[in-house]
Amino acid sequence: MPRNDIAAIIGLIVAFWYVFAGPGRAQGLRNPRAIGMALAAFAVAFAITWIVLRLLNY
């Protein structure tokens, strides 16, 4: 599986966790700030996973 796919899957898991079980659960997806924070959580998780996989030569 390509590195981008793995990073995207992990990013989605983190974003869903943030919205439904993490710090953003009180807001859900009802306001723009919550959606922005979910996208930020996805972007950070994607970037970290991509960099780690790159460092591991995957």
mmCIF file as Biopython writes it, N, C-alpha, C and O atoms, coordinates in Angstrom:
data_model
#
loop_
_atom_site.group_PDB
_atom_site.id
_atom_site.type_symbol
_atom_site.label_atom_id
_atom_site.label_alt_id
_atom_site.label_comp_id
_atom_site.label_asym_id
_atom_site.label_entity_id
_atom_site.label_seq_id
_atom_site.pdbx_PDB_ins_code
_atom_site.Cartn_x
_atom_site.Cartn_y
_atom_site.Cartn_z
_atom_site.occupancy
_atom_site.B_iso_or_equiv
_atom_site.auth_seq_id
_atom_site.auth_asym_id
_atom_site.pdbx_PDB_model_num
ATOM 1   N N  . MET A ? 1  ? 0.856   -1.169 0.000  1.0 0.0 1  A 1 
ATOM 2   C CA . MET A ? 1  ? 0.000   0.000  0.000  1.0 0.0 1  A 1 
ATOM 3   C C  . MET A ? 1  ? 0.908   1.241  0.000  1.0 0.0 1  A 1 
ATOM 4   O O  . MET A ? 1  ? 1.854   1.313  0.785  1.0 0.0 1  A 1 
ATOM 5   N N  . PRO A ? 2  ? 0.629   2.199  -0.862 1.0 0.0 2  A 1 
ATOM 6   C CA . PRO A ? 2  ? 1.477   3.400  -0.928 1.0 0.0 2  A 1 
ATOM 7   C C  . PRO A ? 2  ? 1.438   4.229  0.373  1.0 0.0 2  A 1 
ATOM 8   O O  . PRO A ? 2  ? 0.475   4.196  1.139  1.0 0.0 2  A 1 
ATOM 9   N N  . ARG A ? 3  ? 2.508   4.949  0.567  1.0 0.0 3  A 1 
ATOM 10  C CA . ARG A ? 3  ? 2.652   5.764  1.773  1.0 0.0 3  A 1 
ATOM 11  C C  . ARG A ? 3  ? 1.519   6.770  1.938  1.0 0.0 3  A 1 
ATOM 12  O O  . ARG A ? 3  ? 1.039   6.979  3.052  1.0 0.0 3  A 1 
ATOM 13  N N  . ASN A ? 4  ? 1.085   7.395  0.844  1.0 0.0 4  A 1 
ATOM 14  C CA . ASN A ? 4  ? 0.007   8.386  0.926  1.0 0.0 4  A 1 
ATOM 15  C C  . ASN A ? 4  ? -1.300  7.760  1.396  1.0 0.0 4  A 1 
ATOM 16  O O  . ASN A ? 4  ? -2.050  8.379  2.151  1.0 0.0 4  A 1 
ATOM 17  N N  . ASP A ? 5  ? -1.576  6.529  0.949  1.0 0.0 5  A 1 
ATOM 18  C CA . ASP A ? 5  ? -2.798  5.846  1.379  1.0 0.0 5  A 1 
ATOM 19  C C  . ASP A ? 5  ? -2.782  5.559  2.872  1.0 0.0 5  A 1 
ATOM 20  O O  . ASP A ? 5  ? -3.771  5.784  3.570  1.0 0.0 5  A 1 
ATOM 21  N N  . ILE A ? 6  ? -1.663  5.065  3.348  1.0 0.0 6  A 1 
ATOM 22  C CA . ILE A ? 6  ? -1.540  4.771  4.782  1.0 0.0 6  A 1 
ATOM 23  C C  . ILE A ? 6  ? -1.684  6.042  5.594  1.0 0.0 6  A 1 
ATOM 24  O O  . ILE A ? 6  ? -2.392  6.053  6.602  1.0 0.0 6  A 1 
ATOM 25  N N  . ALA A ? 7  ? -1.025  7.115  5.174  1.0 0.0 7  A 1 
ATOM 26  C CA . ALA A ? 7  ? -1.113  8.386  5.889  1.0 0.0 7  A 1 
ATOM 27  C C  . ALA A ? 7  ? -2.536  8.939  5.862  1.0 0.0 7  A 1 
ATOM 28  O O  . ALA A ? 7  ? -2.995  9.507  6.853  1.0 0.0 7  A 1 
ATOM 29  N N  . ALA A ? 8  ? -3.236  8.781  4.748  1.0 0.0 8  A 1 
ATOM 30  C CA . ALA A ? 8  ? -4.616  9.264  4.653  1.0 0.0 8  A 1 
ATOM 31  C C  . ALA A ? 8  ? -5.542  8.481  5.579  1.0 0.0 8  A 1 
ATOM 32  O O  . ALA A ? 8  ? -6.408  9.067  6.228  1.0 0.0 8  A 1 
ATOM 33  N N  . ILE A ? 9  ? -5.369  7.176  5.644  1.0 0.0 9  A 1 
ATOM 34  C CA . ILE A ? 9  ? -6.204  6.350  6.521  1.0 0.0 9  A 1 
ATOM 35  C C  . ILE A ? 9  ? -5.986  6.732  7.981  1.0 0.0 9  A 1 
ATOM 36  O O  . ILE A ? 9  ? -6.950  6.891  8.730  1.0 0.0 9  A 1 
ATOM 37  N N  . ILE A ? 10 ? -4.743  6.880  8.385  1.0 0.0 10 A 1 
ATOM 38  C CA . ILE A ? 10 ? -4.454  7.265  9.767  1.0 0.0 10 A 1 
ATOM 39  C C  . ILE A ? 10 ? -4.961  8.672  10.039 1.0 0.0 10 A 1 
ATOM 40  O O  . ILE A ? 10 ? -5.481  8.941  11.122 1.0 0.0 10 A 1 
ATOM 41  N N  . GLY A ? 11 ? -4.818  9.574  9.074  1.0 0.0 11 A 1 
ATOM 42  C CA . GLY A ? 11 ? -5.337  10.930 9.232  1.0 0.0 11 A 1 
ATOM 43  C C  . GLY A ? 11 ? -6.845  10.954 9.410  1.0 0.0 11 A 1 
ATOM 44  O O  . GLY A ? 11 ? -7.362  11.712 10.231 1.0 0.0 11 A 1 
ATOM 45  N N  . LEU A ? 12 ? -7.552  10.134 8.650  1.0 0.0 12 A 1 
ATOM 46  C CA . LEU A ? 12 ? -9.006  10.057 8.801  1.0 0.0 12 A 1 
ATOM 47  C C  . LEU A ? 12 ? -9.403  9.496  10.163 1.0 0.0 12 A 1 
ATOM 48  O O  . LEU A ? 12 ? -10.350 9.977  10.784 1.0 0.0 12 A 1 
ATOM 49  N N  . ILE A ? 13 ? -8.683  8.487  10.622 1.0 0.0 13 A 1 
ATOM 50  C CA . ILE A ? 13 ? -8.972  7.920  11.943 1.0 0.0 13 A 1 
ATOM 51  C C  . ILE A ? 13 ? -8.805  8.984  13.018 1.0 0.0 13 A 1 
ATOM 52  O O  . ILE A ? 13 ? -9.650  9.109  13.905 1.0 0.0 13 A 1 
ATOM 53  N N  . VAL A ? 14 ? -7.727  9.747  12.944 1.0 0.0 14 A 1 
ATOM 54  C CA . VAL A ? 14 ? -7.487  10.799 13.938 1.0 0.0 14 A 1 
ATOM 55  C C  . VAL A ? 14 ? -8.558  11.883 13.839 1.0 0.0 14 A 1 
ATOM 56  O O  . VAL A ? 14 ? -9.042  12.358 14.866 1.0 0.0 14 A 1 
ATOM 57  N N  . ALA A ? 15 ? -8.936  12.281 12.636 1.0 0.0 15 A 1 
ATOM 58  C CA . ALA A ? 15 ? -9.961  13.313 12.473 1.0 0.0 15 A 1 
ATOM 59  C C  . ALA A ? 15 ? -11.303 12.844 13.027 1.0 0.0 15 A 1 
ATOM 60  O O  . ALA A ? 15 ? -11.988 13.606 13.709 1.0 0.0 15 A 1 
ATOM 61  N N  . PHE A ? 16 ? -11.689 11.599 12.743 1.0 0.0 16 A 1 
ATOM 62  C CA . PHE A ? 16 ? -12.939 11.067 13.288 1.0 0.0 16 A 1 
ATOM 63  C C  . PHE A ? 16 ? -12.875 10.972 14.807 1.0 0.0 16 A 1 
ATOM 64  O O  . PHE A ? 16 ? -13.855 11.265 15.492 1.0 0.0 16 A 1 
ATOM 65  N N  . TRP A ? 17 ? -11.719 10.560 15.338 1.0 0.0 17 A 1 
ATOM 66  C CA . TRP A ? 17 ? -11.569 10.517 16.797 1.0 0.0 17 A 1 
ATOM 67  C C  . TRP A ? 17 ? -11.753 11.919 17.372 1.0 0.0 17 A 1 
ATOM 68  O O  . TRP A ? 17 ? -12.443 12.095 18.376 1.0 0.0 17 A 1 
ATOM 69  N N  . TYR A ? 18 ? -11.138 12.912 16.740 1.0 0.0 18 A 1 
ATOM 70  C CA . TYR A ? 18 ? -11.237 14.281 17.249 1.0 0.0 18 A 1 
ATOM 71  C C  . TYR A ? 18 ? -12.689 14.748 17.288 1.0 0.0 18 A 1 
ATOM 72  O O  . TYR A ? 18 ? -13.119 15.369 18.260 1.0 0.0 18 A 1 
ATOM 73  N N  . VAL A ? 19 ? -13.440 14.449 16.233 1.0 0.0 19 A 1 
ATOM 74  C CA . VAL A ? 19 ? -14.822 14.932 16.141 1.0 0.0 19 A 1 
ATOM 75  C C  . VAL A ? 19 ? -15.753 14.176 17.084 1.0 0.0 19 A 1 
ATOM 76  O O  . VAL A ? 19 ? -16.613 14.780 17.725 1.0 0.0 19 A 1 
ATOM 77  N N  . PHE A ? 20 ? -15.586 12.859 17.170 1.0 0.0 20 A 1 
ATOM 78  C CA . PHE A ? 20 ? -16.579 12.062 17.878 1.0 0.0 20 A 1 
ATOM 79  C C  . PHE A ? 20 ? -16.172 11.608 19.274 1.0 0.0 20 A 1 
ATOM 80  O O  . PHE A ? 20 ? -17.047 11.251 20.063 1.0 0.0 20 A 1 
ATOM 81  N N  . ALA A ? 21 ? -14.885 11.605 19.616 1.0 0.0 21 A 1 
ATOM 82  C CA . ALA A ? 21 ? -14.474 11.120 20.929 1.0 0.0 21 A 1 
ATOM 83  C C  . ALA A ? 21 ? -13.460 12.036 21.617 1.0 0.0 21 A 1 
ATOM 84  O O  . ALA A ? 21 ? -13.261 11.937 22.828 1.0 0.0 21 A 1 
ATOM 85  N N  . GLY A ? 22 ? -12.834 12.904 20.875 1.0 0.0 22 A 1 
ATOM 86  C CA . GLY A ? 22 ? -11.780 13.741 21.435 1.0 0.0 22 A 1 
ATOM 87  C C  . GLY A ? 22 ? -12.280 15.093 21.911 1.0 0.0 22 A 1 
ATOM 88  O O  . GLY A ? 22 ? -13.451 15.245 22.258 1.0 0.0 22 A 1 
ATOM 89  N N  . PRO A ? 23 ? -11.395 16.064 21.925 1.0 0.0 23 A 1 
ATOM 90  C CA . PRO A ? 23 ? -11.728 17.393 22.430 1.0 0.0 23 A 1 
ATOM 91  C C  . PRO A ? 23 ? -12.846 18.097 21.650 1.0 0.0 23 A 1 
ATOM 92  O O  . PRO A ? 23 ? -13.499 18.986 22.195 1.0 0.0 23 A 1 
ATOM 93  N N  . GLY A ? 24 ? -13.076 17.724 20.405 1.0 0.0 24 A 1 
ATOM 94  C CA . GLY A ? 24 ? -14.088 18.382 19.598 1.0 0.0 24 A 1 
ATOM 95  C C  . GLY A ? 24 ? -15.462 17.743 19.681 1.0 0.0 24 A 1 
ATOM 96  O O  . GLY A ? 24 ? -16.377 18.151 18.966 1.0 0.0 24 A 1 
ATOM 97  N N  . ARG A ? 25 ? -15.618 16.750 20.541 1.0 0.0 25 A 1 
ATOM 98  C CA . ARG A ? 25 ? -16.883 16.002 20.558 1.0 0.0 25 A 1 
ATOM 99  C C  . ARG A ? 25 ? -18.071 16.831 20.993 1.0 0.0 25 A 1 
ATOM 100 O O  . ARG A ? 25 ? -19.196 16.542 20.586 1.0 0.0 25 A 1 
ATOM 101 N N  . ALA A ? 26 ? -17.863 17.842 21.802 1.0 0.0 26 A 1 
ATOM 102 C CA . ALA A ? 26 ? -18.978 18.666 22.274 1.0 0.0 26 A 1 
ATOM 103 C C  . ALA A ? 26 ? -19.582 19.477 21.125 1.0 0.0 26 A 1 
ATOM 104 O O  . ALA A ? 26 ? -20.779 19.764 21.128 1.0 0.0 26 A 1 
ATOM 105 N N  . GLN A ? 27 ? -18.762 19.839 20.155 1.0 0.0 27 A 1 
ATOM 106 C CA . GLN A ? 27 ? -19.234 20.668 19.049 1.0 0.0 27 A 1 
ATOM 107 C C  . GLN A ? 27 ? -19.698 19.846 17.864 1.0 0.0 27 A 1 
ATOM 108 O O  . GLN A ? 27 ? -20.472 20.333 17.040 1.0 0.0 27 A 1 
ATOM 109 N N  . GLY A ? 28 ? -19.236 18.600 17.763 1.0 0.0 28 A 1 
ATOM 110 C CA . GLY A ? 28 ? -19.594 17.791 16.596 1.0 0.0 28 A 1 
ATOM 111 C C  . GLY A ? 28 ? -19.139 18.481 15.323 1.0 0.0 28 A 1 
ATOM 112 O O  . GLY A ? 28 ? -18.024 18.999 15.262 1.0 0.0 28 A 1 
ATOM 113 N N  . LEU A ? 29 ? -19.980 18.493 14.321 1.0 0.0 29 A 1 
ATOM 114 C CA . LEU A ? 29 ? -19.666 19.210 13.079 1.0 0.0 29 A 1 
ATOM 115 C C  . LEU A ? 29 ? -20.669 20.327 12.861 1.0 0.0 29 A 1 
ATOM 116 O O  . LEU A ? 29 ? -21.082 20.591 11.731 1.0 0.0 29 A 1 
ATOM 117 N N  . ARG A ? 30 ? -21.059 20.984 13.948 1.0 0.0 30 A 1 
ATOM 118 C CA . ARG A ? 30 ? -22.103 21.997 13.846 1.0 0.0 30 A 1 
ATOM 119 C C  . ARG A ? 30 ? -21.611 23.385 13.500 1.0 0.0 30 A 1 
ATOM 120 O O  . ARG A ? 30 ? -22.387 24.197 12.995 1.0 0.0 30 A 1 
ATOM 121 N N  . ASN A ? 31 ? -20.362 23.684 13.751 1.0 0.0 31 A 1 
ATOM 122 C CA . ASN A ? 31 ? -19.900 25.031 13.427 1.0 0.0 31 A 1 
ATOM 123 C C  . ASN A ? 31 ? -18.610 24.978 12.606 1.0 0.0 31 A 1 
ATOM 124 O O  . ASN A ? 31 ? -17.924 23.956 12.596 1.0 0.0 31 A 1 
ATOM 125 N N  . PRO A ? 32 ? -18.284 26.053 11.930 1.0 0.0 32 A 1 
ATOM 126 C CA . PRO A ? 32 ? -17.107 26.063 11.054 1.0 0.0 32 A 1 
ATOM 127 C C  . PRO A ? 32 ? -15.795 25.836 11.792 1.0 0.0 32 A 1 
ATOM 128 O O  . PRO A ? 32 ? -14.865 25.251 11.237 1.0 0.0 32 A 1 
ATOM 129 N N  . ARG A ? 33 ? -15.713 26.293 13.034 1.0 0.0 33 A 1 
ATOM 130 C CA . ARG A ? 33 ? -14.467 26.101 13.784 1.0 0.0 33 A 1 
ATOM 131 C C  . ARG A ? 33 ? -14.206 24.626 14.043 1.0 0.0 33 A 1 
ATOM 132 O O  . ARG A ? 33 ? -13.062 24.177 13.963 1.0 0.0 33 A 1 
ATOM 133 N N  . ALA A ? 34 ? -15.246 23.868 14.350 1.0 0.0 34 A 1 
ATOM 134 C CA . ALA A ? 34 ? -15.091 22.436 14.593 1.0 0.0 34 A 1 
ATOM 135 C C  . ALA A ? 34 ? -14.646 21.712 13.325 1.0 0.0 34 A 1 
ATOM 136 O O  . ALA A ? 34 ? -13.815 20.806 13.382 1.0 0.0 34 A 1 
ATOM 137 N N  . ILE A ? 35 ? -15.198 22.110 12.191 1.0 0.0 35 A 1 
ATOM 138 C CA . ILE A ? 35 ? -14.796 21.496 10.923 1.0 0.0 35 A 1 
ATOM 139 C C  . ILE A ? 35 ? -13.343 21.842 10.615 1.0 0.0 35 A 1 
ATOM 140 O O  . ILE A ? 35 ? -12.581 20.989 10.158 1.0 0.0 35 A 1 
ATOM 141 N N  . GLY A ? 36 ? -12.963 23.075 10.862 1.0 0.0 36 A 1 
ATOM 142 C CA . GLY A ? 36 ? -11.574 23.490 10.653 1.0 0.0 36 A 1 
ATOM 143 C C  . GLY A ? 36 ? -10.603 22.739 11.538 1.0 0.0 36 A 1 
ATOM 144 O O  . GLY A ? 36 ? -9.518  22.364 11.096 1.0 0.0 36 A 1 
ATOM 145 N N  . MET A ? 37 ? -10.985 22.518 12.785 1.0 0.0 37 A 1 
ATOM 146 C CA . MET A ? 37 ? -10.112 21.775 13.695 1.0 0.0 37 A 1 
ATOM 147 C C  . MET A ? 37 ? -10.011 20.308 13.287 1.0 0.0 37 A 1 
ATOM 148 O O  . MET A ? 37 ? -8.947  19.705 13.424 1.0 0.0 37 A 1 
ATOM 149 N N  . ALA A ? 38 ? -11.094 19.729 12.789 1.0 0.0 38 A 1 
ATOM 150 C CA . ALA A ? 38 ? -11.039 18.346 12.297 1.0 0.0 38 A 1 
ATOM 151 C C  . ALA A ? 38 ? -10.114 18.257 11.082 1.0 0.0 38 A 1 
ATOM 152 O O  . ALA A ? 38 ? -9.347  17.302 10.959 1.0 0.0 38 A 1 
ATOM 153 N N  . LEU A ? 39 ? -10.182 19.232 10.195 1.0 0.0 39 A 1 
ATOM 154 C CA . LEU A ? 39 ? -9.281  19.257 9.034  1.0 0.0 39 A 1 
ATOM 155 C C  . LEU A ? 39 ? -7.833  19.455 9.468  1.0 0.0 39 A 1 
ATOM 156 O O  . LEU A ? 39 ? -6.921  18.861 8.893  1.0 0.0 39 A 1 
ATOM 157 N N  . ALA A ? 40 ? -7.628  20.286 10.477 1.0 0.0 40 A 1 
ATOM 158 C CA . ALA A ? 40 ? -6.273  20.491 10.995 1.0 0.0 40 A 1 
ATOM 159 C C  . ALA A ? 40 ? -5.740  19.206 11.628 1.0 0.0 40 A 1 
ATOM 160 O O  . ALA A ? 40 ? -4.571  18.864 11.446 1.0 0.0 40 A 1 
ATOM 161 N N  . ALA A ? 41 ? -6.590  18.494 12.369 1.0 0.0 41 A 1 
ATOM 162 C CA . ALA A ? 41 ? -6.177  17.221 12.974 1.0 0.0 41 A 1 
ATOM 163 C C  . ALA A ? 41 ? -5.802  16.223 11.883 1.0 0.0 41 A 1 
ATOM 164 O O  . ALA A ? 41 ? -4.814  15.499 12.010 1.0 0.0 41 A 1 
ATOM 165 N N  . PHE A ? 42 ? -6.599  16.187 10.803 1.0 0.0 42 A 1 
ATOM 166 C CA . PHE A ? 42 ? -6.278  15.306 9.676  1.0 0.0 42 A 1 
ATOM 167 C C  . PHE A ? 42 ? -4.932  15.682 9.067  1.0 0.0 42 A 1 
ATOM 168 O O  . PHE A ? 42 ? -4.095  14.814 8.822  1.0 0.0 42 A 1 
ATOM 169 N N  . ALA A ? 43 ? -4.724  16.968 8.824  1.0 0.0 43 A 1 
ATOM 170 C CA . ALA A ? 43 ? -3.487  17.422 8.176  1.0 0.0 43 A 1 
ATOM 171 C C  . ALA A ? 43 ? -2.261  17.104 9.017  1.0 0.0 43 A 1 
ATOM 172 O O  . ALA A ? 43 ? -1.237  16.671 8.487  1.0 0.0 43 A 1 
ATOM 173 N N  . VAL A ? 44 ? -2.357  17.314 10.315 1.0 0.0 44 A 1 
ATOM 174 C CA . VAL A ? 44 ? -1.220  17.044 11.200 1.0 0.0 44 A 1 
ATOM 175 C C  . VAL A ? 44 ? -0.933  15.543 11.252 1.0 0.0 44 A 1 
ATOM 176 O O  . VAL A ? 44 ? 0.222   15.129 11.153 1.0 0.0 44 A 1 
ATOM 177 N N  . ALA A ? 45 ? -1.967  14.738 11.405 1.0 0.0 45 A 1 
ATOM 178 C CA . ALA A ? 45 ? -1.771  13.286 11.454 1.0 0.0 45 A 1 
ATOM 179 C C  . ALA A ? 45 ? -1.218  12.767 10.124 1.0 0.0 45 A 1 
ATOM 180 O O  . ALA A ? 45 ? -0.339  11.906 10.113 1.0 0.0 45 A 1 
ATOM 181 N N  . PHE A ? 46 ? -1.727  13.285 9.011  1.0 0.0 46 A 1 
ATOM 182 C CA . PHE A ? 46 ? -1.231  12.885 7.691  1.0 0.0 46 A 1 
ATOM 183 C C  . PHE A ? 46 ? 0.251   13.224 7.568  1.0 0.0 46 A 1 
ATOM 184 O O  . PHE A ? 46 ? 1.054   12.389 7.151  1.0 0.0 46 A 1 
ATOM 185 N N  . ALA A ? 47 ? 0.606   14.447 7.930  1.0 0.0 47 A 1 
ATOM 186 C CA . ALA A ? 47 ? 1.996   14.887 7.785  1.0 0.0 47 A 1 
ATOM 187 C C  . ALA A ? 47 ? 2.941   14.069 8.661  1.0 0.0 47 A 1 
ATOM 188 O O  . ALA A ? 47 ? 3.997   13.633 8.203  1.0 0.0 47 A 1 
ATOM 189 N N  . ILE A ? 48 ? 2.561   13.865 9.913  1.0 0.0 48 A 1 
ATOM 190 C CA . ILE A ? 48 ? 3.435   13.101 10.819 1.0 0.0 48 A 1 
ATOM 191 C C  . ILE A ? 48 ? 3.597   11.669 10.323 1.0 0.0 48 A 1 
ATOM 192 O O  . ILE A ? 48 ? 4.709   11.141 10.305 1.0 0.0 48 A 1 
ATOM 193 N N  . THR A ? 49 ? 2.496   11.038 9.920  1.0 0.0 49 A 1 
ATOM 194 C CA . THR A ? 49 ? 2.575   9.666  9.421  1.0 0.0 49 A 1 
ATOM 195 C C  . THR A ? 49 ? 3.412   9.587  8.158  1.0 0.0 49 A 1 
ATOM 196 O O  . THR A ? 49 ? 4.225   8.674  8.012  1.0 0.0 49 A 1 
ATOM 197 N N  . TRP A ? 50 ? 3.227   10.519 7.253  1.0 0.0 50 A 1 
ATOM 198 C CA . TRP A ? 50 ? 3.970   10.524 5.996  1.0 0.0 50 A 1 
ATOM 199 C C  . TRP A ? 50 ? 5.464   10.671 6.263  1.0 0.0 50 A 1 
ATOM 200 O O  . TRP A ? 50 ? 6.280   9.978  5.656  1.0 0.0 50 A 1 
ATOM 201 N N  . ILE A ? 51 ? 5.822   11.578 7.175  1.0 0.0 51 A 1 
ATOM 202 C CA . ILE A ? 51 ? 7.239   11.804 7.491  1.0 0.0 51 A 1 
ATOM 203 C C  . ILE A ? 51 ? 7.848   10.570 8.154  1.0 0.0 51 A 1 
ATOM 204 O O  . ILE A ? 51 ? 8.963   10.171 7.817  1.0 0.0 51 A 1 
ATOM 205 N N  . VAL A ? 52 ? 7.122   9.967  9.093  1.0 0.0 52 A 1 
ATOM 206 C CA . VAL A ? 52 ? 7.654   8.771  9.760  1.0 0.0 52 A 1 
ATOM 207 C C  . VAL A ? 52 ? 7.844   7.633  8.758  1.0 0.0 52 A 1 
ATOM 208 O O  . VAL A ? 52 ? 8.872   6.956  8.782  1.0 0.0 52 A 1 
ATOM 209 N N  . LEU A ? 53 ? 6.871   7.417  7.885  1.0 0.0 53 A 1 
ATOM 210 C CA . LEU A ? 53 ? 7.023   6.372  6.884  1.0 0.0 53 A 1 
ATOM 211 C C  . LEU A ? 53 ? 8.173   6.675  5.931  1.0 0.0 53 A 1 
ATOM 212 O O  . LEU A ? 53 ? 8.880   5.766  5.495  1.0 0.0 53 A 1 
ATOM 213 N N  . ARG A ? 54 ? 8.356   7.939  5.611  1.0 0.0 54 A 1 
ATOM 214 C CA . ARG A ? 54 ? 9.490   8.333  4.760  1.0 0.0 54 A 1 
ATOM 215 C C  . ARG A ? 54 ? 10.823  8.049  5.449  1.0 0.0 54 A 1 
ATOM 216 O O  . ARG A ? 54 ? 11.763  7.568  4.816  1.0 0.0 54 A 1 
ATOM 217 N N  . LEU A ? 55 ? 10.901  8.349  6.749  1.0 0.0 55 A 1 
ATOM 218 C CA . LEU A ? 55 ? 12.133  8.096  7.493  1.0 0.0 55 A 1 
ATOM 219 C C  . LEU A ? 55 ? 12.414  6.599  7.626  1.0 0.0 55 A 1 
ATOM 220 O O  . LEU A ? 55 ? 13.568  6.184  7.723  1.0 0.0 55 A 1 
ATOM 221 N N  . LEU A ? 56 ? 11.366  5.805  7.629  1.0 0.0 56 A 1 
ATOM 222 C CA . LEU A ? 56 ? 11.525  4.348  7.708  1.0 0.0 56 A 1 
ATOM 223 C C  . LEU A ? 56 ? 11.746  3.702  6.332  1.0 0.0 56 A 1 
ATOM 224 O O  . LEU A ? 56 ? 11.811  2.479  6.210  1.0 0.0 56 A 1 
ATOM 225 N N  . ASN A ? 57 ? 11.860  4.549  5.301  1.0 0.0 57 A 1 
ATOM 226 C CA . ASN A ? 57 ? 12.055  4.101  3.917  1.0 0.0 57 A 1 
ATOM 227 C C  . ASN A ? 57 ? 10.932  3.193  3.435  1.0 0.0 57 A 1 
ATOM 228 O O  . ASN A ? 57 ? 11.179  2.225  2.715  1.0 0.0 57 A 1 
ATOM 229 N N  . TYR A ? 58 ? 9.702   3.502  3.828  1.0 0.0 58 A 1 
ATOM 230 C CA . TYR A ? 58 ? 8.556   2.706  3.363  1.0 0.0 58 A 1 
ATOM 231 C C  . TYR A ? 58 ? 7.988   3.336  2.126  1.0 0.0 58 A 1 
ATOM 232 O O  . TYR A ? 58 ? 7.015   2.829  1.566  1.0 0.0 58 A 1 
#
